[in-house]
Amino acid sequence: MILLLVLFLSACASPAPQFFGAARHDITLEGIRFAVFHDGDQAQVIRLGYLSRAARAPVPGLMVIAAERTTGCAAIPNSLRSRIPGDTGEARLSLRCPGG
């Protein structure tokens, strides 16, 4: 029962309060699912599902790609930040969007 609850909750993604009302985009890259919340020149990217520690290495780069592909904006280099250093579950980044 607990395992079922954990699996169910791992499929959910809620944005940080700063991204309430932001546009949500879902994307899968290299078999990893992401939810991207886009608001103006900022994005929050949440990795969905479980990954082993060994499988997490490419995630930060994929988060940048996910944000760029879903928003149509360019990620500002080196702007990807997570609340916990090294965390691959959630990150935020700054964007340079066309016309803005």
Secondary structure, DSSP 8 states (H G I E B T S, - for coil): -HHHHHHHHHT-----GGGTT-EEEEEEETTEEEEEEEETTEEEEEEES---GGGGTTHHHHHHHHHHHHHS-EE-TT--B-SSTT--SEEEEEEE-TT-
